[in-house]
Amino acid sequence: MPSTEAIAEIACRHGVDPGAVAAAPSQGVANRVYFLGGDLVLRVARPENADDLRKESIVIPAALRAGVRTPELVAFDDDLLEVPYMVLERAVGTTPGLPAAAGDRRWRPVYRRLGAELAALHDRVESLPGVPVDRAADPRLDIDGLAGAGYLSADLADWLVGWFDRLDPHRPAAPTARLIHGDIAPTNLLADPETETLAAILDWGDAAWADPAAEFAKLPLRAVPAAIEGYLGESDPAWAARVLWHHLHWAVGRLAGPPDPHAAHWSAQPGSRLLEVMRFFLADPPGPWTELRPVPGRSGIAP
């Protein structure tokens, strides 16, 4: 933890009275967060996440140049403390809620605008050294192992492989990697609750070069149709299948993980992501998602 004297020195560097410094009420997993008066935010990396903050110092300016709504980077320093820190402009807003189902209009403008912001990021940032490449494996290779370890019955494993088989033709053989935020969840968004407008996208520590469809996998599926429409300008069956592939992939990968009763992320618990997928499909999803609805049988989804 940075000392009180070090925090005071950083505040003074930015013309802020040390008496106006306060720890943020909600602390991140990767950084310690402080408010420097009313206009600035200080983020100090936890030692195990220092490289992520260094990466953010590269990604944030690129996202701003692309026109993405994210707080401006005021300063980055890797020398004063034993770990790096950054100072950002403070964005104003609240964490947006989620629609009860895909057809619920509540918060829809936020997620449509989010999709448009992600389109700008993916289209306008073409090169950025220092950001890792994420190449996803095929989840079907893991399903037999889960069945053998007792997490799935053999019949369910066969059905689940069938679902992936039906989604697979919609995926490009070698998707062009784009710069993705990597952790687009409601907790990393700020919105105006009165106007339901997106104010800011926060926390770029998981940024990577990856299949752009993976960008929508950290967002609960019931918010994804609105985001995809904002991203593409319309619904698209192939994109729906690509996004669903990632949701199911990550759901399968989480099944064997341990529970974490203190985790705040919506998908942190082993069964949460699969149950979110079930919730989405039980609530009359819009087309083209209805064509992806799972049904009994080897095929995995409706013909």
Buried (B, 14 or more C-beta within 10 A) or exposed (E): EBEEEBBBBBBEEBEBEBEEBEEBEEEBEBBBBBBBBEEBBBBBBBEEBBEBBBBBBBBBBBBBEBEBBBBEBBBBBBEEBEBBBBBBEBBEBEBBBBBEBBBBEEBBBBBBBBBBBBBBBBEBBEEBEEBEEBEBEEBBEBBBEBBEEEBBEEEEBBBBBBBBBBBEEBBEEEBEBBBBBBBBBBBBBBBBEEEBBBBBBBBBBBBBBBBBBBBBBBBBBBBBBBBBBBBEEEBBEBBBBBBBBBBBBBBBBBBBEEEEEEEEBBBBBBBBBBEBBBBBBEBEBBEBBEBBEBEEEEBBBEE
